[in-house]
Amino acid sequence: MKSKIKLKSLKPTQREKKHYLLLKGNFSKQDAEKAILDYIGILGYAKAAPIFVKNNILAVNRNYVNEIKASFAMSEKISVARISGTIRGLGK
């Protein structure tokens, strides 16, 4: 009989807090990643931990939102329409 191993989940205070960016423009995920890498580099990219939740919604560590916004400001294809602490807040 196999025993169940319970994985400990992180406490809410230990979780990484995310903000969500609604992006607009004619771009691909590779274009967005390249814009971020060109502006803040590999170390900044790792600290910001950007993850595409949907096609045009990017989750980012909340401490690096300004850097990510600046990287998209330098790009001609991508712009930030809205920023929210929840995905649901982007729809309003």
N, C-alpha and C positions, 0 to 999 in steps of 0.2 A: 504494500500500500504506500503510495507516494504521499509525502507530507507537503502541505501547502506552505510556501514561503511567502511571507508578507513583506512587500517592499514598503519601506517608510516613505511617505510622501513628505514633501517639504512643507514647513510651516509657512503661513502666509507672509510672515516677516522676512523669510529667507528667499522667497520667490523674486524673480527679476520682474520689475514693474515695466509694463509696456504701454506705449501710446501708439495709436493707429493713424496712419496718414492716408488720405484719399488722394490718389494721384490721377492726373488727367493729362491727356496728350496722346500722340501716336508713338508708342514705345513698346519694347519687349522687356522681359525680365532681365535679359542680358544687358540691355541699354541702361537700365536702372542700376544694376550691379556695377557696371563700368563707370557710371557717373559718380557713384559713391566711392569706389576704389581710387579714381583719379583725384578726388578732392581730399579725402581723409586717410587714404592708404589702407594697408592690410591690417595694421594694429587697430586703427580707428574702426574699421569694418568689423573686426572681431569684437570690439567693445560695444559697438552699437547693436550688433546681432540682428540685422534686418532679416525678416522672414515675410514672404508674400503669403498672406492669408487667403486672398482671392486675387483675381487678375489685376485689380487696380487698388488693392488695399495692402499697405505695408505695415507690419508690426515692427517697432523699434524700441530699444531701451530708452526710457524716458529722459535719461540724462544726456542723450546724444541727439535729441530731436532737432536742435538748432543747427548742428553740423550737417545732418541729413538734408534739412531744408536748404542750407547754403549750397550743398552739392547739387541739388536739383535746380537751384537758381542759376548755376553756371551752365547747366544743360539747356539746350534749345528745344529738345523734344518733350521734356517732362516738367510739369509744374505741380505744386501741392495745392489742392482745392480746399481741404479741411484737415484739421487735426482734432483727435478726440481721445479720451481715456478709455473708451469702449467702442467696439465695432458698431453697436447699436446707435451710438451718438453720432456717427457719421451720416446716417440716413436722414436725419432731421433737417 
